[in-house]
């Protein structure tokens, strides 16, 4: 109980004094729920302590910077000793699938943003917020899990769950070896981009053909004039 109180107070102090939400209008508070008393609470503390570390593609430690999956990999390894796969797409293949309605602190949220496959991951921390290492030029930060982000979600995975043993203690259940609940490729956003690209290509081919036909027609008219002129 004391450890839980310390976790809550430390998180509250960190987030209310050192970090504001993205719109700077409200402070971020991360509740440590009954399901996240010790192990998951420690993991949240570890993730929060990395706020401000710059994004670096391929980076996986605080010294060199971290990309999205490098950040998640580091947090799980450092706080729980769990060695997750290195990329977001590979991470999405382990753990158990969870509905967006059943999100708990520590769950991983996977996104399809720029490609036709899962290319981004963040960690849900509670209060409709998640922590992530977004992109080049940005740094690890807490983000509102708003409708824009929700529209790009591929799915949610739970890697660990803390269960009440009934005697005041908790046990940590790990799902890192579960690999038969892969997330589907959410291609909706990408299909839209691909479809626009295909339309542009189709229009460009049609334009080229049209120009070719017009050129042939003009050449034919020119030959006709020379012959009968």
GURO-983394 format. One line per field, with one value per residue: residue in one letter; x, y, z of N, C-alpha, C in turn; residue number from 1. Coordinates in steps of 0.1 Angstrom, whole numbers, padded with zeros to 4 digits. Last residue first. Layout:
BEGIN
sekol <- (A, ...);
n_c1 <- (X, ...);
n_c2 <- (Y, ...);
n_c3 <- (Z, ...);
ca_c1 <- (X, ...);
ca_c2 <- (Y, ...);
ca_c3 <- (Z, ...);
c_c1 <- (X, ...);
c_c2 <- (Y, ...);
c_c3 <- (Z, ...);
fiza <- (NUM, ...);
END
This chain:
BEGIN
sekol <- (X, X, X, X, X, X, X, X, X, X, X, X, X, X, X, X, X, X, X, X, X, X, X, X, X, X, X, X, X, X, X, X, X, X, X, X, X, X, X, X, X, X, X, X, X, X, X, X, X, X, X, X, X, X, X, X, X, X, X, X, X, X, X, X, X, X, X, X, X, X, X, X, X, X, X, X, X, X, X, X, X, X, X, X, X, X, X, X, X, X, X, X, X, X, X, X, X, X, X, X, X, X, X, X, X, X, X, X, X, X, X, X, X, X, X, X, X, X, X, X, X, X, X, X, X, X, X, X, X, X, X, X, X, X, X, X, X, X, X, X, X, X, X, X, X, X, X, X, X, X, X, X, X, X, X, X, X, X, X, X, X, X, X, X, X, X, X, X, X, X, X, X, X, X, X, X, X, X, X, X, X, X, X, X, X, X, X, X, X, X, X, X, X, X, X, X, X, X, X, X, X, X, X, X, X, X, X, X, X, X, X, X, X, X, X, X, X, X, X, X, X, X, X, X, X, X, X, X, X);
n_c1 <- (-0009, -0009, 0013, 0011, -0013, -0007, 0012, -0004, -0022, -0003, 0004, -0020, -0024, -0002, -0009, -0032, -0022, -0005, -0024, -0037, -0017, -0013, -0038, -0038, -0016, -0027, -0049, -0035, -0021, -0042, -0053, -0033, -0033, -0058, -0053, -0034, -0049, -0068, -0053, -0044, -0068, -0073, -0059, -0047, -0041, -0050, -0026, -0025, -0025, -0005, 0014, 0025, 0046, 0037, 0020, 0022, 0009, 0019, -0001, -0003, -0019, -0042, -0051, -0059, -0043, -0050, -0028, -0017, -0005, 0012, 0004, -0023, -0028, -0051, -0051, -0049, -0060, -0068, -0088, -0075, -0063, -0087, -0100, -0073, -0056, -0031, 0002, 0033, 0064, 0096, 0097, 0105, 0122, 0105, 0079, 0069, 0068, 0041, 0014, -0021, -0052, -0076, -0067, -0038, -0017, -0007, 0020, 0023, 0036, 0035, 0029, 0014, 0011, 0012, 0020, 0015, -0002, -0016, -0008, -0015, -0009, -0006, -0012, -0007, -0040, -0064, -0093, -0117, -0124, -0107, -0099, -0069, -0051, -0020, 0014, 0027, 0025, 0033, 0060, 0064, 0056, 0074, 0105, 0116, 0098, 0107, 0116, 0111, 0118, 0103, 0119, 0135, 0117, 0097, 0113, 0125, 0102, 0092, 0114, 0115, 0091, 0096, 0131, 0152, 0186, 0210, 0202, 0180, 0177, 0172, 0168, 0155, 0152, 0146, 0132, 0146, 0129, 0106, 0100, 0110, 0094, 0072, 0082, 0085, 0059, 0049, 0063, 0052, 0026, 0030, 0039, 0017, -0011, -0031, -0057, -0064, -0044, -0031, -0037, -0020, -0028, -0018, -0037, -0048, -0037, -0018, -0023, -0009, -0005, 0027, 0051, 0060, 0039, 0022, 0039, 0053, 0032, 0020, 0040, 0043, 0018, 0017, 0040, 0033, 0011, 0023, 0039, 0020, 0008);
n_c2 <- (0204, 0177, 0171, 0189, 0182, 0156, 0161, 0175, 0155, 0138, 0154, 0156, 0129, 0126, 0143, 0132, 0108, 0118, 0130, 0107, 0094, 0112, 0111, 0084, 0085, 0103, 0089, 0067, 0081, 0091, 0067, 0057, 0076, 0071, 0045, 0049, 0064, 0045, 0024, 0036, 0035, 0007, -0015, -0029, -0063, -0076, -0089, -0123, -0143, -0161, -0158, -0153, -0145, -0124, -0122, -0127, -0115, -0110, -0107, -0091, -0092, -0095, -0119, -0120, -0114, -0096, -0093, -0075, -0084, -0076, -0070, -0065, -0044, -0032, -0018, 0003, 0036, 0059, 0070, 0078, 0102, 0116, 0115, 0111, 0107, 0131, 0121, 0127, 0120, 0122, 0147, 0156, 0152, 0123, 0112, 0102, 0081, 0083, 0075, 0085, 0089, 0085, 0077, 0057, 0051, 0030, 0036, 0031, 0027, 0022, 0007, -0020, -0012, 0006, 0037, 0057, 0045, 0024, 0015, 0001, 0004, -0017, -0011, 0005, 0008, -0007, -0008, -0017, -0006, -0017, -0051, -0069, -0098, -0106, -0111, -0103, -0088, -0062, -0063, -0061, -0035, -0021, -0040, -0059, -0079, -0076, -0089, -0078, -0066, -0045, -0021, -0026, -0038, -0018, 0004, -0005, -0009, 0017, 0029, 0015, 0022, 0050, 0057, 0077, 0086, 0079, 0077, 0060, 0038, 0032, 0044, 0043, 0077, 0094, 0120, 0129, 0129, 0138, 0112, 0092, 0089, 0076, 0049, 0044, 0046, 0024, 0004, 0006, -0001, -0028, -0036, -0024, -0019, -0020, -0024, -0001, 0024, 0054, 0080, 0107, 0138, 0168, 0199, 0218, 0233, 0225, 0207, 0185, 0189, 0195, 0187, 0191, 0192, 0171, 0149, 0146, 0144, 0120, 0102, 0103, 0095, 0068, 0057, 0059, 0042, 0018, 0015, 0012, -0012);
n_c3 <- (-1003, -1001, -0985, -0964, -0953, -0943, -0924, -0906, -0898, -0885, -0864, -0850, -0843, -0826, -0806, -0796, -0786, -0766, -0749, -0742, -0728, -0707, -0695, -0686, -0669, -0650, -0641, -0629, -0609, -0594, -0586, -0570, -0550, -0539, -0530, -0511, -0492, -0487, -0477, -0453, -0438, -0440, -0431, -0405, -0403, -0370, -0347, -0335, -0315, -0310, -0291, -0259, -0244, -0229, -0209, -0174, -0144, -0112, -0083, -0051, -0018, -0004, -0010, -0037, -0057, -0085, -0113, -0140, -0171, -0201, -0227, -0248, -0276, -0300, -0334, -0351, -0353, -0365, -0350, -0327, -0334, -0337, -0312, -0287, -0263, -0259, -0248, -0235, -0252, -0266, -0293, -0327, -0348, -0359, -0336, -0308, -0284, -0259, -0239, -0238, -0221, -0206, -0181, -0190, -0207, -0233, -0255, -0290, -0323, -0359, -0381, -0397, -0432, -0452, -0436, -0418, -0397, -0377, -0343, -0311, -0277, -0249, -0214, -0193, -0181, -0203, -0224, -0233, -0256, -0274, -0264, -0270, -0275, -0258, -0272, -0305, -0328, -0323, -0325, -0352, -0357, -0341, -0334, -0315, -0290, -0254, -0227, -0195, -0171, -0162, -0167, -0190, -0209, -0211, -0220, -0244, -0260, -0262, -0276, -0299, -0311, -0316, -0309, -0288, -0278, -0266, -0239, -0237, -0265, -0292, -0325, -0350, -0350, -0321, -0301, -0269, -0238, -0227, -0204, -0188, -0167, -0177, -0177, -0150, -0141, -0155, -0141, -0116, -0122, -0128, -0102, -0085, -0094, -0114, -0107, -0094, -0112, -0110, -0133, -0142, -0155, -0169, -0169, -0198, -0217, -0235, -0254, -0243, -0207, -0191, -0166, -0141, -0123, -0129, -0132, -0108, -0090, -0098, -0095, -0067, -0058, -0068, -0055, -0028, -0028, -0034, -0011, 0008, 0000);
ca_c1 <- (-0009, -0020, 0010, 0023, -0012, -0018, 0016, 0007, -0027, -0011, 0014, -0014, -0034, -0003, 0003, -0033, -0032, 0000, -0014, -0045, -0023, -0002, -0033, -0048, -0016, -0015, -0051, -0044, -0014, -0033, -0061, -0036, -0021, -0055, -0063, -0030, -0037, -0072, -0060, -0035, -0061, -0083, -0054, -0057, -0036, -0052, -0036, -0019, -0035, -0015, 0017, 0012, 0048, 0047, 0014, 0028, 0007, 0019, 0007, -0007, -0008, -0036, -0046, -0069, -0042, -0051, -0040, -0015, -0017, 0012, 0016, -0019, -0023, -0045, -0056, -0050, -0057, -0056, -0091, -0084, -0055, -0078, -0106, -0085, -0061, -0045, -0007, 0020, 0055, 0087, 0103, 0097, 0119, 0117, 0085, 0062, 0079, 0047, 0027, -0010, -0040, -0077, -0073, -0050, -0013, -0018, 0015, 0024, 0031, 0036, 0041, 0015, 0013, 0001, 0022, 0021, -0002, -0012, -0014, -0008, -0018, 0001, -0016, 0003, -0026, -0058, -0079, -0112, -0133, -0105, -0108, -0078, -0058, -0034, 0004, 0027, 0023, 0019, 0054, 0067, 0049, 0060, 0097, 0121, 0104, 0098, 0123, 0104, 0126, 0097, 0110, 0140, 0129, 0094, 0105, 0133, 0111, 0084, 0110, 0126, 0092, 0084, 0119, 0144, 0173, 0210, 0214, 0179, 0181, 0166, 0173, 0165, 0149, 0157, 0130, 0143, 0140, 0115, 0095, 0117, 0107, 0071, 0079, 0097, 0069, 0044, 0065, 0066, 0028, 0026, 0047, 0031, -0006, -0018, -0050, -0062, -0056, -0026, -0041, -0020, -0027, -0020, -0025, -0051, -0049, -0014, -0029, -0005, -0010, 0013, 0045, 0070, 0050, 0016, 0031, 0060, 0042, 0012, 0035, 0054, 0023, 0007, 0039, 0045, 0009, 0013, 0045, 0029, 0000);
ca_c2 <- (0219, 0183, 0163, 0189, 0195, 0158, 0154, 0182, 0167, 0133, 0150, 0168, 0136, 0118, 0146, 0145, 0108, 0110, 0138, 0117, 0087, 0109, 0123, 0089, 0076, 0106, 0101, 0065, 0074, 0100, 0076, 0050, 0074, 0084, 0047, 0041, 0070, 0058, 0022, 0034, 0048, 0017, -0008, -0020, -0051, -0075, -0079, -0112, -0133, -0166, -0153, -0156, -0157, -0121, -0128, -0122, -0125, -0105, -0115, -0092, -0092, -0082, -0117, -0122, -0128, -0096, -0099, -0077, -0081, -0080, -0079, -0065, -0057, -0030, -0027, -0010, 0025, 0052, 0067, 0066, 0090, 0115, 0109, 0117, 0097, 0128, 0126, 0122, 0129, 0114, 0139, 0156, 0166, 0131, 0113, 0104, 0088, 0078, 0081, 0075, 0095, 0088, 0090, 0060, 0054, 0037, 0029, 0039, 0021, 0031, 0014, -0013, -0021, -0004, 0026, 0061, 0059, 0024, 0024, 0001, 0007, -0011, -0017, -0005, 0013, -0005, -0004, -0024, -0003, -0003, -0041, -0062, -0087, -0109, -0106, -0110, -0102, -0065, -0063, -0074, -0046, -0021, -0031, -0046, -0077, -0075, -0086, -0085, -0077, -0058, -0022, -0020, -0045, -0032, 0005, -0001, -0020, 0007, 0034, 0015, 0009, 0046, 0058, 0065, 0089, 0082, 0084, 0075, 0041, 0024, 0046, 0032, 0065, 0091, 0109, 0131, 0123, 0148, 0124, 0094, 0095, 0090, 0056, 0044, 0055, 0037, 0006, 0009, 0012, -0019, -0039, -0024, -0015, -0016, -0035, -0013, 0017, 0040, 0072, 0093, 0130, 0154, 0191, 0210, 0238, 0234, 0220, 0191, 0183, 0198, 0184, 0191, 0202, 0184, 0153, 0147, 0155, 0133, 0104, 0107, 0108, 0078, 0057, 0066, 0057, 0023, 0016, 0024, 0000);
ca_c3 <- (-1001, -1009, -0997, -0973, -0958, -0953, -0936, -0912, -0905, -0897, -0874, -0856, -0851, -0838, -0813, -0802, -0797, -0777, -0756, -0749, -0740, -0717, -0701, -0696, -0681, -0657, -0648, -0640, -0619, -0600, -0594, -0582, -0558, -0545, -0540, -0523, -0498, -0492, -0489, -0464, -0441, -0444, -0443, -0407, -0409, -0385, -0351, -0343, -0316, -0319, -0304, -0267, -0252, -0240, -0221, -0186, -0155, -0125, -0091, -0065, -0027, -0004, 0003, -0026, -0053, -0071, -0107, -0125, -0163, -0187, -0225, -0234, -0270, -0287, -0323, -0357, -0345, -0371, -0364, -0326, -0331, -0348, -0324, -0293, -0272, -0257, -0259, -0232, -0245, -0258, -0282, -0315, -0344, -0359, -0349, -0321, -0290, -0272, -0240, -0240, -0226, -0221, -0183, -0182, -0193, -0227, -0243, -0278, -0311, -0347, -0381, -0384, -0421, -0453, -0445, -0431, -0400, -0391, -0353, -0323, -0287, -0260, -0227, -0196, -0181, -0190, -0222, -0221, -0245, -0270, -0270, -0260, -0280, -0260, -0262, -0292, -0329, -0325, -0312, -0346, -0364, -0338, -0342, -0316, -0303, -0266, -0239, -0206, -0176, -0160, -0156, -0178, -0205, -0207, -0208, -0233, -0258, -0255, -0263, -0291, -0306, -0309, -0318, -0291, -0283, -0281, -0243, -0234, -0251, -0282, -0312, -0346, -0357, -0330, -0310, -0283, -0246, -0232, -0211, -0201, -0164, -0175, -0190, -0159, -0136, -0158, -0156, -0118, -0117, -0139, -0114, -0083, -0081, -0117, -0114, -0086, -0108, -0109, -0122, -0146, -0143, -0171, -0165, -0186, -0211, -0224, -0256, -0255, -0219, -0193, -0179, -0152, -0122, -0126, -0143, -0121, -0089, -0098, -0108, -0076, -0054, -0071, -0070, -0033, -0025, -0043, -0025, 0009, 0000);
c_c1 <- (-0005, -0019, 0000, 0020, 0000, -0016, 0006, 0012, -0016, -0016, 0008, -0004, -0028, -0013, 0003, -0021, -0032, -0009, -0008, -0035, -0030, -0008, -0022, -0044, -0026, -0013, -0039, -0047, -0022, -0025, -0052, -0044, -0024, -0043, -0061, -0040, -0033, -0061, -0064, -0042, -0052, -0076, -0063, -0054, -0047, -0045, -0038, -0030, -0030, -0027, 0007, 0015, 0035, 0049, 0024, 0022, 0013, 0019, 0007, 0003, -0013, -0023, -0038, -0064, -0052, -0052, -0039, -0028, -0014, -0001, 0016, -0007, -0020, -0040, -0048, -0055, -0059, -0052, -0079, -0087, -0063, -0069, -0096, -0090, -0074, -0049, -0022, 0010, 0041, 0077, 0092, 0104, 0111, 0114, 0097, 0069, 0074, 0060, 0034, 0003, -0030, -0064, -0073, -0055, -0026, -0015, 0004, 0018, 0032, 0030, 0043, 0029, 0014, 0003, 0010, 0021, 0003, -0013, -0008, -0016, -0010, -0010, -0009, 0000, -0016, -0044, -0076, -0097, -0127, -0113, -0104, -0087, -0068, -0041, -0010, 0017, 0023, 0015, 0039, 0061, 0051, 0053, 0082, 0112, 0107, 0105, 0114, 0111, 0121, 0106, 0105, 0132, 0135, 0106, 0102, 0125, 0119, 0093, 0102, 0123, 0104, 0086, 0108, 0134, 0165, 0197, 0214, 0191, 0181, 0171, 0165, 0170, 0160, 0153, 0142, 0140, 0137, 0127, 0105, 0111, 0114, 0084, 0078, 0094, 0081, 0054, 0060, 0069, 0043, 0028, 0043, 0039, 0010, -0010, -0036, -0055, -0053, -0038, -0035, -0024, -0029, -0018, -0029, -0038, -0052, -0025, -0026, -0011, -0007, 0008, 0031, 0064, 0059, 0027, 0025, 0052, 0049, 0022, 0027, 0049, 0034, 0012, 0029, 0044, 0021, 0011, 0035, 0035, 0009);
c_c2 <- (0226, 0198, 0170, 0182, 0196, 0171, 0156, 0175, 0174, 0145, 0145, 0164, 0148, 0124, 0138, 0148, 0121, 0110, 0131, 0126, 0098, 0103, 0121, 0102, 0081, 0098, 0105, 0077, 0071, 0094, 0086, 0059, 0068, 0084, 0061, 0044, 0063, 0064, 0035, 0032, 0047, 0030, 0003, -0011, -0041, -0062, -0079, -0102, -0121, -0156, -0157, -0150, -0161, -0133, -0126, -0129, -0120, -0116, -0110, -0101, -0093, -0081, -0104, -0120, -0131, -0111, -0099, -0081, -0084, -0076, -0084, -0075, -0055, -0044, -0024, -0020, 0012, 0040, 0059, 0061, 0077, 0103, 0107, 0110, 0101, 0118, 0122, 0129, 0122, 0123, 0131, 0148, 0167, 0146, 0122, 0103, 0090, 0086, 0075, 0082, 0083, 0094, 0095, 0074, 0057, 0039, 0037, 0031, 0031, 0024, 0024, -0006, -0013, -0015, 0017, 0050, 0062, 0038, 0021, 0009, 0008, -0009, -0010, -0012, 0002, 0001, -0002, -0020, -0008, 0001, -0027, -0052, -0082, -0096, -0109, -0104, -0110, -0079, -0067, -0075, -0059, -0032, -0032, -0036, -0062, -0075, -0087, -0080, -0084, -0069, -0036, -0022, -0039, -0039, -0009, -0002, -0017, -0005, 0024, 0019, 0007, 0032, 0051, 0067, 0076, 0086, 0088, 0083, 0056, 0026, 0037, 0033, 0055, 0078, 0107, 0119, 0124, 0142, 0134, 0106, 0098, 0097, 0071, 0051, 0056, 0048, 0019, 0011, 0016, -0004, -0029, -0025, -0014, -0011, -0032, -0024, 0005, 0032, 0059, 0085, 0116, 0147, 0176, 0202, 0231, 0239, 0230, 0205, 0191, 0191, 0188, 0190, 0203, 0195, 0167, 0153, 0157, 0145, 0118, 0110, 0113, 0092, 0068, 0068, 0065, 0038, 0022, 0026, 0013);
c_c3 <- (-1014, -1009, -1006, -0986, -0968, -0960, -0947, -0925, -0912, -0905, -0887, -0867, -0858, -0848, -0827, -0811, -0804, -0789, -0768, -0756, -0749, -0730, -0711, -0703, -0691, -0670, -0656, -0648, -0631, -0611, -0601, -0592, -0571, -0554, -0547, -0534, -0511, -0499, -0495, -0477, -0453, -0448, -0448, -0419, -0412, -0390, -0366, -0347, -0323, -0320, -0314, -0280, -0260, -0249, -0233, -0198, -0168, -0135, -0105, -0072, -0042, -0012, 0005, -0012, -0042, -0066, -0092, -0119, -0148, -0181, -0211, -0232, -0256, -0282, -0310, -0346, -0352, -0363, -0371, -0341, -0332, -0346, -0335, -0306, -0278, -0268, -0256, -0242, -0243, -0250, -0274, -0304, -0332, -0356, -0348, -0334, -0305, -0275, -0252, -0241, -0229, -0226, -0197, -0186, -0184, -0212, -0236, -0267, -0300, -0335, -0369, -0383, -0408, -0442, -0445, -0441, -0415, -0395, -0367, -0334, -0300, -0271, -0238, -0209, -0184, -0191, -0207, -0218, -0232, -0258, -0265, -0268, -0270, -0265, -0266, -0283, -0316, -0326, -0312, -0332, -0357, -0344, -0338, -0324, -0305, -0279, -0251, -0219, -0188, -0165, -0152, -0166, -0191, -0202, -0202, -0220, -0245, -0252, -0255, -0277, -0297, -0303, -0310, -0301, -0286, -0286, -0258, -0239, -0249, -0267, -0302, -0332, -0354, -0336, -0319, -0291, -0261, -0239, -0215, -0209, -0177, -0173, -0188, -0172, -0145, -0153, -0160, -0133, -0119, -0135, -0125, -0096, -0080, -0104, -0117, -0093, -0099, -0104, -0122, -0133, -0147, -0158, -0167, -0182, -0198, -0216, -0245, -0258, -0231, -0205, -0180, -0166, -0134, -0126, -0141, -0132, -0102, -0098, -0108, -0090, -0064, -0069, -0074, -0048, -0030, -0041, -0035, -0005, 0000);
fiza <- (229, 228, 227, 226, 225, 224, 223, 222, 221, 220, 219, 218, 217, 216, 215, 214, 213, 212, 211, 210, 209, 208, 207, 206, 205, 204, 203, 202, 201, 200, 199, 198, 197, 196, 195, 194, 193, 192, 191, 190, 189, 188, 187, 186, 185, 184, 183, 182, 181, 180, 179, 178, 177, 176, 175, 174, 173, 172, 171, 170, 169, 168, 167, 166, 165, 164, 163, 162, 161, 160, 159, 158, 157, 156, 155, 154, 153, 152, 151, 150, 149, 148, 147, 146, 145, 144, 143, 142, 141, 140, 139, 138, 137, 136, 135, 134, 133, 132, 131, 130, 129, 128, 127, 126, 125, 124, 123, 122, 121, 120, 119, 118, 117, 116, 115, 114, 113, 112, 111, 110, 109, 108, 107, 106, 105, 104, 103, 102, 101, 100, 99, 98, 97, 96, 95, 94, 93, 92, 91, 90, 89, 88, 87, 86, 85, 84, 83, 82, 81, 80, 79, 78, 77, 76, 75, 74, 73, 72, 71, 70, 69, 68, 67, 66, 65, 64, 63, 62, 61, 60, 59, 58, 57, 56, 55, 54, 53, 52, 51, 50, 49, 48, 47, 46, 45, 44, 43, 42, 41, 40, 39, 38, 37, 36, 35, 34, 33, 32, 31, 30, 29, 28, 27, 26, 25, 24, 23, 22, 21, 20, 19, 18, 17, 16, 15, 14, 13, 12, 11, 10, 9, 8, 7, 6, 5, 4, 3, 2, 1);
END
